[in-house]
Amino acid sequence: MEYYVFYINQGFTHISDINAYDHILFLVSIAAVYSFKKWKEITILITGFTLGHSLALVMATLEIVKLNSIFVEFLIPVTILLSCIVGLNKIKNEESLSSKSDVSIDNKFHVEHSLKIKLTIITLFGLIHGLGFSNYLRFILTKDENIFGPLLAFNIGLEIGQLLILFTVLIINFVFLNLIKKWYPLWLKLVLYTVILLSLHLIYKTGGALM
């Protein structure tokens, strides 16, 4: 049992490590424009992300897919940047709608785009992040070790950490949505622009390593 607990802990620590904050930024960029009232949609999207990175973990750990780890590290902040741009576009469109008609605060900043398109994109992003996770998993696995047990345990740890981060962001959103309704859109923009700046820093940093 301790064997599996070790890998669960490694998965949880890897995604929640503040020093490796790229995955945290990505989850924030997704969850920032959602509230508890939209829990069904964000659950579907995060399930897609989970399936994507789980599949990538399997393929990369079994060496079915091989990509330059430096290139993967470059792609991760790119997905963060794109996710933030989508989030800002949601806010812009919802502000436009609310200025034309009476839109309740409960529905603000949750523009209804095609869920299938968003799910496809988020799953692809999950594949990229899964390749990043796999680099670390391969590092801690021994050569003669059966990978399926560690793979499952590591993924469980990742999901626990992921859900904790998402729940934290949704709670913060709930607080700001109810305490500062008037300034809520400004708060969302501040969060997303901050994440954009951090993602640009990571893009510059990892892009330099590619050259």
C-alpha positions in Angstrom: 0.0 0.0 0.0 2.8 2.4 0.8 4.2 1.8 -2.7 1.0 3.3 -4.2 0.7 6.0 -1.6 4.2 7.1 -2.7 3.1 7.6 -6.3 -0.2 9.2 -5.3 1.8 11.7 -3.2 4.3 12.3 -6.1 1.4 13.1 -8.5 -0.3 15.4 -6.0 3.0 17.2 -5.1 4.0 17.6 -8.8 0.8 19.4 -9.8 0.5 21.5 -6.6 4.2 22.5 -6.4 4.2 26.3 -6.4 7.8 26.2 -7.8 6.4 24.4 -10.9 3.5 26.7 -11.3 2.7 26.2 -15.0 0.0 23.6 -14.4 -1.5 25.7 -11.6 -1.7 28.7 -14.0 -3.5 26.6 -16.6 -6.1 25.4 -14.2 -6.6 29.0 -13.0 -7.0 30.2 -16.6 -9.8 27.6 -17.1 -11.6 28.1 -13.9 -11.3 31.9 -13.6 -14.4 32.6 -15.6 -16.6 30.0 -14.0 -18.8 30.0 -10.9 -20.4 27.1 -8.9 -23.6 27.7 -11.0 -21.6 26.4 -14.0 -20.2 23.3 -12.2 -21.6 20.9 -14.9 -19.8 22.6 -17.7 -16.5 23.0 -16.0 -16.8 19.3 -14.8 -17.2 18.2 -18.4 -14.2 20.3 -19.5 -11.9 19.1 -16.7 -12.9 15.5 -17.5 -11.7 16.1 -21.0 -8.5 17.6 -19.7 -8.1 14.5 -17.4 -8.7 12.1 -20.2 -6.2 13.9 -22.4 -3.4 14.0 -19.9 -4.1 10.4 -18.8 -3.8 9.2 -22.4 -0.6 11.2 -22.9 0.8 9.7 -19.6 0.2 6.2 -20.9 1.6 6.8 -24.4 4.6 8.7 -23.3 5.5 6.4 -20.4 5.3 3.4 -22.7 7.3 5.4 -25.2 4.6 5.1 -27.8 4.9 8.8 -28.3 8.2 10.6 -28.0 8.5 14.4 -28.1 11.4 16.7 -27.1 10.8 17.5 -23.4 12.0 21.1 -24.0 9.5 21.5 -26.8 6.7 20.2 -24.5 7.7 22.6 -21.8 7.4 25.4 -24.3 3.9 24.3 -25.4 2.5 24.2 -21.9 2.7 28.0 -21.3 1.3 28.5 -24.9 -1.8 26.6 -23.8 -2.1 28.8 -20.8 -1.9 31.9 -22.9 -4.5 30.6 -25.3 -6.8 29.7 -22.5 -6.6 33.2 -21.0 -7.3 34.7 -24.4 -10.5 32.6 -24.7 -11.4 33.6 -21.1 -11.0 37.3 -22.0 -13.1 36.8 -25.1 -15.9 35.3 -23.0 -15.9 38.3 -20.7 -15.9 40.8 -23.6 -18.8 39.0 -25.3 -20.8 38.7 -22.1 -20.3 42.4 -21.4 -21.5 43.2 -24.8 -24.6 41.1 -24.3 -25.3 42.6 -20.9 -25.1 46.1 -22.3 -27.8 45.3 -24.8 -30.3 43.5 -22.5 -30.9 42.6 -18.9 -28.6 39.8 -18.0 -28.6 38.7 -14.4 -25.3 38.6 -12.4 -25.7 34.8 -12.2 -25.2 34.5 -15.9 -22.5 37.1 -16.4 -19.2 36.2 -17.9 -20.2 32.7 -19.0 -20.8 33.0 -22.7 -22.3 29.9 -24.2 -19.9 28.8 -26.9 -20.1 25.3 -28.4 -19.3 22.9 -25.6 -18.0 20.3 -28.0 -15.4 22.7 -29.4 -14.3 23.7 -26.0 -14.1 20.1 -24.9 -12.0 19.2 -28.0 -9.6 22.0 -27.3 -9.2 21.3 -23.6 -8.6 17.6 -24.3 -5.8 18.5 -26.7 -4.4 20.8 -24.1 -4.6 17.9 -21.6 -2.5 15.8 -24.0 0.2 18.4 -24.0 0.2 18.7 -20.2 0.2 14.9 -19.9 3.4 14.8 -21.8 4.9 17.2 -19.3 3.7 15.1 -16.4 5.2 12.0 -18.1 8.7 13.4 -18.1 8.6 13.5 -14.3 7.0 10.1 -13.9 9.6 8.4 -16.1 12.3 10.1 -14.0 11.0 8.5 -10.7 10.3 5.1 -12.2 12.9 2.3 -12.1 13.8 0.5 -15.3 12.4 -2.9 -14.3 9.3 -1.5 -12.6 5.8 -2.5 -13.8 4.4 0.9 -14.8 0.7 0.4 -14.6 0.3 0.6 -10.9 2.5 3.7 -10.5 0.8 5.2 -13.6 -2.6 4.8 -12.0 -1.5 6.0 -8.6 0.4 9.0 -10.0 -2.7 10.0 -12.0 -4.9 9.8 -9.0 -2.5 12.1 -7.1 -2.7 14.5 -10.0 -6.5 14.5 -10.1 -6.7 15.1 -6.3 -4.4 18.1 -6.6 -6.2 19.4 -9.7 -9.6 19.2 -8.0 -8.3 21.0 -5.0 -6.9 23.9 -7.1 -10.2 24.2 -9.1 -12.3 24.1 -5.9 -10.1 26.9 -4.4 -10.5 29.1 -7.5 -14.3 28.6 -7.6 -14.5 29.5 -3.9 -12.5 32.7 -4.6 -14.8 33.5 -7.5 -17.9 32.9 -5.3 -16.5 35.4 -2.7 -15.7 38.1 -5.2 -19.0 37.5 -7.2 -21.0 38.1 -4.1 -18.9 40.8 -2.3 -18.0 43.0 -5.2 -20.5 42.4 -8.0 -19.8 45.8 -9.6 -16.1 45.1 -9.8 -16.3 41.4 -10.6 -15.4 41.8 -14.3 -12.4 43.9 -13.4 -11.3 41.2 -11.0 -11.6 38.5 -13.7 -9.5 40.6 -16.1 -6.9 41.3 -13.5 -6.5 37.6 -12.8 -6.3 36.6 -16.5 -3.9 39.4 -17.4 -1.7 38.4 -14.5 -1.7 34.8 -15.7 -0.9 36.0 -19.3 2.2 37.9 -18.0 3.4 34.9 -16.2 2.8 32.6 -19.2 4.7 35.0 -21.5 7.6 34.8 -19.1 7.5 31.0 -19.3 7.2 31.2 -23.1 10.3 33.4 -23.2 12.2 31.2 -20.8 11.3 27.9 -22.5 11.6 29.3 -26.0 15.1 30.4 -25.2 16.0 26.8 -24.2 14.8 25.7 -27.7 17.3 27.8 -29.5 
